[in-house]
Amino acid sequence: MGSLLLALIYICFISLGLPDSLLGSAWPVLHSEISVPMSYAGIISTVICIGTIVSSLFSDKLLRKFGAGKVTAVSTAMTAIALLGFSFSNQFWMFILWSIPYGFGAGGVDAILNNYVALHYKAQHMSWLHCMWGVGASISPYIMSFSLVRLEDWSYGYLIVFIIQIILSVLIFTSIPLWKDGKQSDTTAQSTTAKPLTFKEIFHIKGAVPCFLAFFTYCALELTTSLWASSYLVEKWDFTPELAAGYASMFYIGITVGRLANGFLAIKLNDHFLIRMGIAIITAGIVLLFIPLHSLFALIGFIVIGLGCAPIYPCIIHMTPDVFGADKSQAMIGVQMAFAYTGFLLMPPLFGIIAEHISISLLPIYQLVLLAVMFASHEMIVKRR
């Protein structure tokens, strides 16, 4: 039964990534159909991010009241309904409206599933599961491309993913008894029945703030690199936009391949060692960006940064029950997710302001600052342990 539930969780992580690339893939056509500027995609993304932050912050209370299986099933159903709403939307305000349940649902699934895996499964599964998220995020542009080219309508892309999500939600609802079987130990049972921690209590846990800061800076580094790598290659190395976009995608390929490899390393190595290893690899990748001799160093640098990013996100989550206790893990991971999405929301646009008013060549320096704060925060967590 445990292996059956684990297989379902792997499918859940693929489904987590499926909707993430749909908006970006459809937007070049979609924004013209609903007569809004190209930049309005950022408004939709912001609403989704805020919903995700809110639901992540309250994931501990939801888990203790309803259990992991029910929250995951309902959250997946919410994202499915939101996707259905997107497919029928023909005005901008409708996309804003459906972004609210989408954000709430995505945040609930993300926080609850990550905590459940951290509590019940070995470290390698956390890395492989996040690798599966990358698979889902890589598949969805092809789904949207099929809809635009073969079905001649972007809305079918959302409908296809809605069908996948609603089927998955039904499967999770039927699997709820398996989730209960997964909570037999006294420690884990206590983590779902004790009184929820207040935000004040969470922030007073020794080592909590450095943990949140490490997560914030990691996610800021990841999305800043993803968002600005293509522009960096165009502005600094005179790549064509089309060529730069193709090469910049190698960053996420580095993350996906790195998480696959990290799963095997996690069998023998602990989370703290893998995080330090990832930080060292990212440092090497950033150093390559500084080399002015040839654009090849920058291309390799972005791939190396992706490889270094691979272990950090899953390892920080997986170490949370070990460092802070199973009874506090959902509260901690919920706030971690909120800080993650706050990093996604704030730091890439901040670099955009720097790039516009000073120079995009400062990208490696910006990355190094974020990396230094991440490293210092992680070392404070290790000291706390």
Secondary structure as UniProt FT lines:
FT   HELIX           2..17
FT   HELIX           18..21
FT   HELIX           22..33
FT   TURN            34..35
FT   HELIX           38..40
FT   HELIX           41..57
FT   HELIX           59..66
FT   HELIX           68..87
FT   HELIX           92..120
FT   HELIX           123..149
FT   HELIX           155..174
FT   HELIX           176..181
FT   TURN            182..183
FT   HELIX           186..193
FT   HELIX           199..203
FT   TURN            206..207
FT   HELIX           208..237
FT   HELIX           241..248
FT   HELIX           250..265
FT   TURN            266..268
FT   HELIX           271..290
FT   HELIX           295..309
FT   TURN            310..311
FT   HELIX           312..324
FT   HELIX           326..357
FT   HELIX           360..362
FT   HELIX           363..384
//
